[in-house]
Amino acid sequence: MTNQVTDIWRHPIKSHGREPLDTVTMIAGQTMPGDRVWAVAHEASKADASKWVPCANFSRGSKAPDLMAINARLDDTSGRVTLSHPNRPDLEFLPESAADLPSFLDWVKPLMPDNRAASARIIRVPDRGMTDTDYPSVTLCNWASHRAVEQAIGHELSSKRWRGNIWFDLGEAWAEHNLIDRKVQIGEVVFKIRERVVRCLATTSNPETGVRDADTLKVLKDTWGHQDFSVYAEVIQGGTIQTGDAVKVL
């Protein structure tokens, strides 16, 4: 089975925007560089930046659908992030700057529901991105599965709903589920496929508007008996991936 990488995405601040890439260099045992580097802890969070903690500690799209419409750009040299949203002016800031935190909190406040814990601080943990798994993971997505969901729901869906890292087409819906515990080479990088990604309410929101407009979870459950889309993978051999690279199951 051989096909090609079509899209590469990173999400500099967890649940606060995505950025397309043409190429990325992976390191064994680590998350994608620039992906979920920072996370926004809410006022009820116990996260203290010393270690990985579950996603319930953070402001995220499952609880605040408007966050799903954010786009982000990370300047790898300066560490500055620019956030954009259809209902907010662009914001450029340093996520690790205490002086810049108030401007970020003011910017994001209108996007947070009144009945949810307010965003309070930005954290970064040592040596990994804050992915949803307790191990450093990269999310691999199959276009054939996306098309199957579109067909079942009856209209087009933006692939940005899934917040995946690397996209390719296996030609058969859910073929990625058969790769658990197997190795896949993408460009120079070798991954071990670890588990399916169980999806949450974030995927019901339109990534262009931030409005919940598609019951993706119901469609997945009613049609296929699960709420899974894409797979988590672990980098076991580092190297470079770029769009157009071959995807091979080893």
C-alpha positions in Angstrom: 0.0 0.0 0.0 1.6 3.2 -1.2 0.2 6.8 -1.4 1.3 10.3 -0.7 1.1 13.0 1.9 -1.4 15.7 0.9 -1.4 17.9 4.0 0.6 18.7 7.1 -0.8 20.7 9.9 0.5 21.9 13.3 -1.5 23.6 16.1 1.0 25.8 18.0 -1.5 26.5 20.9 -3.7 23.5 21.8 -7.3 24.2 20.6 -6.4 27.7 19.5 -5.7 27.5 15.8 -3.9 25.5 13.1 -1.2 26.2 10.5 -0.4 24.4 7.3 3.1 23.3 6.5 4.9 22.0 3.4 7.6 20.2 5.4 8.4 19.1 9.0 11.3 17.4 10.6 10.4 14.8 13.3 12.4 13.6 16.2 12.0 10.0 17.6 9.9 9.9 20.8 8.7 13.5 20.4 5.6 15.3 19.2 5.6 17.2 16.0 7.7 20.4 16.3 5.5 23.4 16.8 2.4 21.3 17.6 0.5 21.9 20.8 3.7 23.5 22.2 1.4 25.6 24.5 -1.9 25.0 26.1 -4.4 27.4 27.7 -5.2 26.4 31.3 -8.6 27.6 32.6 -9.2 29.0 36.0 -10.2 25.6 37.5 -7.2 23.8 36.0 -4.6 22.0 38.2 -2.0 22.1 35.4 1.3 23.5 36.7 3.5 23.1 33.6 5.6 20.4 35.3 4.2 17.5 33.4 1.6 16.3 30.9 -2.0 16.5 32.1 -5.3 15.5 30.5 -7.2 17.9 28.2 -9.9 18.6 30.8 -7.4 21.1 32.3 -7.5 23.3 29.2 -9.8 25.6 27.3 -10.7 23.6 24.2 -13.1 23.3 21.3 -15.3 20.7 22.8 -16.5 23.2 25.4 -16.0 26.5 23.5 -16.9 25.9 19.8 -15.9 29.4 18.8 -12.2 28.4 19.3 -12.5 26.1 16.3 -12.5 29.0 13.9 -9.0 30.2 15.0 -6.1 30.1 12.6 -2.5 30.4 13.9 0.9 31.2 12.6 4.1 30.4 14.6 7.3 32.2 13.9 9.9 29.5 14.6 12.7 32.0 15.0 11.0 34.5 17.4 8.5 32.2 19.0 5.8 34.7 18.3 2.3 33.5 17.5 -0.3 35.3 15.4 -3.9 34.3 15.9 -6.8 35.2 13.6 -10.6 34.6 13.9 -13.5 35.8 11.8 -14.9 37.8 14.7 -11.7 39.1 16.3 -8.8 41.3 15.1 -5.5 39.6 14.5 -3.4 39.2 17.6 0.4 38.7 17.6 2.1 37.9 20.9 4.6 35.7 22.7 2.8 32.9 24.5 5.5 32.6 27.1 5.6 36.3 27.9 3.8 37.3 31.2 3.5 40.8 29.7 1.6 39.5 26.7 -0.8 37.3 28.7 -3.4 40.0 29.4 -3.7 40.9 25.7 -4.3 37.2 24.9 -6.9 36.7 27.6 -8.7 39.9 26.4 -8.6 38.6 22.9 -10.0 35.1 23.7 -12.6 36.1 26.3 -15.4 36.8 23.7 -14.8 33.4 22.2 -15.4 31.6 25.6 -19.0 30.6 26.8 -20.1 32.4 29.9 -20.9 29.1 31.6 -17.4 27.7 31.3 -14.3 28.3 33.3 -12.4 31.3 31.9 -9.0 31.0 30.3 -6.4 31.9 32.9 -2.8 31.2 31.8 -0.7 29.6 29.1 1.5 26.7 30.0 4.3 24.7 28.3 5.6 21.4 29.6 9.2 20.2 29.1 10.2 18.3 26.0 6.8 17.6 24.4 3.7 19.1 23.0 0.4 18.8 25.0 -1.3 16.2 22.8 -4.3 14.4 24.2 -2.3 11.2 24.9 0.1 10.7 27.8 2.8 9.7 25.3 4.0 12.1 22.6 1.8 11.5 19.6 1.1 12.6 16.0 -2.3 12.2 14.5 -2.5 10.5 11.1 -5.7 11.0 9.0 -7.1 9.0 6.0 -9.0 11.0 3.4 -11.1 7.9 2.5 -12.6 7.9 6.0 -13.3 11.6 5.8 -15.2 11.1 2.5 -17.2 8.3 4.1 -18.3 10.7 6.9 -19.2 13.3 4.4 -21.3 10.8 2.5 -23.1 9.6 5.6 -23.8 13.1 6.8 -25.0 14.2 3.4 -22.8 17.3 2.7 -19.2 18.4 2.6 -17.2 18.8 5.8 -13.9 20.7 6.3 -11.1 18.3 7.2 -10.0 21.0 9.7 -12.7 19.7 12.1 -10.4 16.7 12.9 -7.3 18.8 13.8 -5.0 16.1 12.4 -1.3 16.4 11.7 -0.7 14.4 8.5 -3.2 13.5 5.8 -3.0 10.9 3.1 -5.5 8.6 1.3 -5.6 4.9 1.9 -8.3 4.4 -0.6 -10.6 2.6 1.9 -12.5 4.1 4.8 -11.2 3.0 8.2 -8.2 1.2 6.7 -6.1 3.1 9.3 -7.8 1.1 12.1 -6.2 -2.0 10.7 -2.7 -0.5 11.2 -2.8 -0.5 15.0 0.6 -1.8 16.3 2.0 -1.7 12.8 4.8 0.5 11.5 4.2 3.1 8.7 7.0 5.0 6.9 6.1 8.5 5.7 9.0 10.2 4.0 12.1 9.5 6.1 10.0 9.0 9.3 8.8 5.7 10.7 5.8 5.7 13.0 4.3 3.0 15.2 0.5 3.2 15.1 -0.7 3.2 18.7 -4.5 3.6 18.9 -7.6 5.1 17.4 -8.5 8.7 18.2 -11.9 8.9 20.0 -13.6 12.1 18.9 -15.3 14.8 21.0 -17.8 17.7 20.4 -15.1 19.9 18.9 -15.6 18.1 15.6 -19.3 19.3 15.4 -18.1 22.9 15.0 -17.5 24.5 11.6 -13.8 25.6 11.5 -14.7 28.6 9.4 -17.4 30.0 11.7 -17.0 28.4 15.1 -20.7 27.4 15.0 -21.8 23.8 15.8 -23.5 22.7 12.5 -22.8 19.0 12.0 -23.5 16.1 14.4 -20.3 14.2 13.5 -20.4 12.1 16.6 -24.0 10.9 16.0 -23.1 10.0 12.4 -20.0 8.1 13.4 -21.9 6.2 16.2 -25.1 5.5 14.1 -23.3 4.5 10.9 -20.2 2.7 12.2 -20.8 2.0 15.9 -17.9 4.1 17.1 -16.8 7.8 17.6 -13.3 7.3 16.2 -11.5 9.2 13.4 -7.8 9.0 12.6 -5.1 7.3 14.6 -2.4 8.3 17.1 1.1 7.4 16.1 4.5 7.5 17.8 7.7 8.6 16.0 10.2 5.7 16.3 12.6 7.0 13.6 13.0 10.7 13.0 13.5 12.5 9.7 11.8 14.9 7.3 8.3 14.7 5.9 7.0 16.9 3.1 3.9 17.0 1.0 4.0 14.5 -1.8 6.1 12.0 0.2 5.2 8.4 0.0 3.3 6.6 2.8 4.2 2.9 3.1 3.0 0.3 5.5 6.0 -1.7 6.7 
